């Protein structure tokens, strides 16, 4: 059972509102003891930015010129109060949305701390810290609540990262670039889809995400950053990444576009599985889902994991509820000459004897179709089990699903009587499926089935 604890803490902001003179008198202690201020210093250090403490003092001095009544009635404080009043809505509606991107066993304990006049609008560093005085919010509590979804999910991203494999990405700057593209991307996508709870129609990142030209601009910026890896000095690369990735929003726009593609084409279960692997696998998988013009070009020195954590592959019956999902599965256009459509295969299976046919599922998503002919259907040998039809939808190829599906089929055939080999056939063209079957372990035999080469696999 997952555990989620989200608290809204306004104490530091109330000291600024009700006693700004006292804060100024105990300025050093305020920055050393108040948690959002301590975390602000840690955040600034992590992003290699200096805090202008004199500017913060000046803002607080200006703020102290207001009377207490004026400060209490000011939009800064009223915005924070309206956010606190919306806490139940956040817990009841935003938290289930956040949970939908996390596995059942995930746990989150995220305090949300409110303050004012710090040098950013919000960040997540242990806690979520929100600067309600930042002009970016325009004193709109719904905008801030939507952003809190983004920042809270940084805790979810951190939960996934505890399982990432150890290893070097070549440099600290490259590690930060990869982490931010993946992390800011998923957090931005979670808050973008969280608009069903707290809608923000004029949010710049969301407007850019919905504009193909802006997505392409973000891609160009990310590819430019990666092209400078191992070329520019660390500090120069870090500054370039901050400028293009953060200030020009490339991390947020392209990263969320990448996760959106994964979510829409592979499903939420696949998204969560991919998110649990490392910083680079999601880039490799995204690249298989999009047009080459939209692919991310990784530097050669990036660590690539040896193994992608697989989904659970199962065979499921084709029934009324999933029939159209299976019928809509299709191979690449250039592969259609090698395998019949699923509609034709299912029709044939329903009017044939001794045929085993199933939909191939990756977790909850149908990804392919497989059909086995039982002994006696092909050739003269009663021991022949023949792979009659086999396809993986074009969106799910090159993810290891085909091999895992064959593993499952072989496991099934081994339970059948007199099963020694699994037979099959393929079109012996250069771009046909022969290489895939040979990598799996099939061997050609001296036999043709029409214009197809017959092969067999020792069970």
Secondary structure as the mmCIF struct_conf table of DSSP 4:
data_model
#
loop_
_struct_conf.conf_type_id
_struct_conf.id
_struct_conf.beg_label_comp_id
_struct_conf.beg_label_asym_id
_struct_conf.beg_label_seq_id
_struct_conf.end_label_comp_id
_struct_conf.end_label_asym_id
_struct_conf.end_label_seq_id
STRN STRN1 UNK A 3 UNK A 9
HELX_RH_AL_P HELX_RH_AL_P1 UNK A 11 UNK A 18
HELX_RH_AL_P HELX_RH_AL_P2 UNK A 20 UNK A 25
TURN_TY1_P TURN_TY1_P1 UNK A 26 UNK A 26
HELX_RH_AL_P HELX_RH_AL_P3 UNK A 27 UNK A 33
BEND BEND1 UNK A 34 UNK A 34
HELX_RH_AL_P HELX_RH_AL_P4 UNK A 35 UNK A 46
TURN_TY1_P TURN_TY1_P2 UNK A 47 UNK A 48
HELX_RH_AL_P HELX_RH_AL_P5 UNK A 53 UNK A 64
TURN_TY1_P TURN_TY1_P3 UNK A 65 UNK A 65
BEND BEND2 UNK A 66 UNK A 66
HELX_RH_AL_P HELX_RH_AL_P6 UNK A 68 UNK A 73
BEND BEND3 UNK A 74 UNK A 74
HELX_RH_AL_P HELX_RH_AL_P7 UNK A 75 UNK A 85
TURN_TY1_P TURN_TY1_P4 UNK A 86 UNK A 86
HELX_RH_AL_P HELX_RH_AL_P8 UNK A 87 UNK A 89
HELX_RH_PI_P HELX_RH_PI_P1 UNK A 90 UNK A 94
HELX_RH_AL_P HELX_RH_AL_P9 UNK A 95 UNK A 99
TURN_TY1_P TURN_TY1_P5 UNK A 100 UNK A 101
BEND BEND4 UNK A 102 UNK A 102
TURN_TY1_P TURN_TY1_P6 UNK A 104 UNK A 105
STRN STRN2 UNK A 107 UNK A 115
BEND BEND5 UNK A 116 UNK A 117
BEND BEND6 UNK A 119 UNK A 121
STRN STRN3 UNK A 122 UNK A 124
BEND BEND7 UNK A 125 UNK A 127
STRN STRN4 UNK A 128 UNK A 131
TURN_TY1_P TURN_TY1_P7 UNK A 132 UNK A 133
HELX_RH_3T_P HELX_RH_3T_P1 UNK A 135 UNK A 137
TURN_TY1_P TURN_TY1_P8 UNK A 138 UNK A 139
HELX_RH_AL_P HELX_RH_AL_P10 UNK A 141 UNK A 161
TURN_TY1_P TURN_TY1_P9 UNK A 162 UNK A 163
BEND BEND8 UNK A 164 UNK A 164
HELX_LH_PP_P HELX_LH_PP_P1 UNK A 165 UNK A 166
BEND BEND9 UNK A 170 UNK A 171
HELX_RH_AL_P HELX_RH_AL_P11 UNK A 172 UNK A 193
HELX_RH_3T_P HELX_RH_3T_P2 UNK A 194 UNK A 196
TURN_TY1_P TURN_TY1_P10 UNK A 197 UNK A 197
BEND BEND10 UNK A 198 UNK A 198
TURN_TY1_P TURN_TY1_P11 UNK A 201 UNK A 202
HELX_RH_AL_P HELX_RH_AL_P12 UNK A 204 UNK A 209
TURN_TY1_P TURN_TY1_P12 UNK A 210 UNK A 210
HELX_RH_AL_P HELX_RH_AL_P13 UNK A 212 UNK A 227
TURN_TY1_P TURN_TY1_P13 UNK A 228 UNK A 231
BEND BEND11 UNK A 232 UNK A 232
HELX_RH_AL_P HELX_RH_AL_P14 UNK A 234 UNK A 241
HELX_RH_PI_P HELX_RH_PI_P2 UNK A 242 UNK A 247
TURN_TY1_P TURN_TY1_P14 UNK A 248 UNK A 248
HELX_RH_AL_P HELX_RH_AL_P15 UNK A 250 UNK A 266
HELX_RH_AL_P HELX_RH_AL_P16 UNK A 268 UNK A 275
TURN_TY1_P TURN_TY1_P15 UNK A 276 UNK A 277
BEND BEND12 UNK A 279 UNK A 280
HELX_RH_AL_P HELX_RH_AL_P17 UNK A 281 UNK A 289
BEND BEND13 UNK A 290 UNK A 290
HELX_RH_3T_P HELX_RH_3T_P3 UNK A 292 UNK A 294
TURN_TY1_P TURN_TY1_P16 UNK A 300 UNK A 301
BEND BEND14 UNK A 302 UNK A 302
BEND BEND15 UNK A 306 UNK A 306
HELX_LH_PP_P HELX_LH_PP_P2 UNK A 308 UNK A 310
STRN STRN5 UNK A 313 UNK A 316
TURN_TY1_P TURN_TY1_P17 UNK A 320 UNK A 322
HELX_RH_AL_P HELX_RH_AL_P18 UNK A 323 UNK A 327
TURN_TY1_P TURN_TY1_P18 UNK A 328 UNK A 328
HELX_RH_3T_P HELX_RH_3T_P4 UNK A 333 UNK A 338
BEND BEND16 UNK A 339 UNK A 339
HELX_RH_AL_P HELX_RH_AL_P19 UNK A 342 UNK A 350
TURN_TY1_P TURN_TY1_P19 UNK A 351 UNK A 351
BEND BEND17 UNK A 352 UNK A 354
STRN STRN6 UNK A 355 UNK A 362
TURN_TY1_P TURN_TY1_P20 UNK A 363 UNK A 364
STRN STRN7 UNK A 365 UNK A 373
HELX_LH_PP_P HELX_LH_PP_P3 UNK A 374 UNK A 374
TURN_TY1_P TURN_TY1_P21 UNK A 375 UNK A 376
BEND BEND18 UNK A 377 UNK A 380
TURN_TY1_P TURN_TY1_P22 UNK A 382 UNK A 383
STRN STRN8 UNK A 385 UNK A 392
HELX_RH_3T_P HELX_RH_3T_P5 UNK A 394 UNK A 396
TURN_TY1_P TURN_TY1_P23 UNK A 397 UNK A 398
BEND BEND19 UNK A 399 UNK A 400
HELX_RH_AL_P HELX_RH_AL_P20 UNK A 401 UNK A 413
TURN_TY1_P TURN_TY1_P24 UNK A 414 UNK A 415
BEND BEND20 UNK A 416 UNK A 416
TURN_TY1_P TURN_TY1_P25 UNK A 417 UNK A 418
STRN STRN9 UNK A 421 UNK A 427
BEND BEND21 UNK A 429 UNK A 429
TURN_TY1_P TURN_TY1_P26 UNK A 430 UNK A 431
BEND BEND22 UNK A 432 UNK A 432
TURN_TY1_P TURN_TY1_P27 UNK A 433 UNK A 433
HELX_RH_AL_P HELX_RH_AL_P21 UNK A 434 UNK A 440
TURN_TY1_P TURN_TY1_P28 UNK A 441 UNK A 441
STRN STRN10 UNK A 443 UNK A 449
TURN_TY1_P TURN_TY1_P29 UNK A 450 UNK A 451
STRN STRN11 UNK A 452 UNK A 458
#
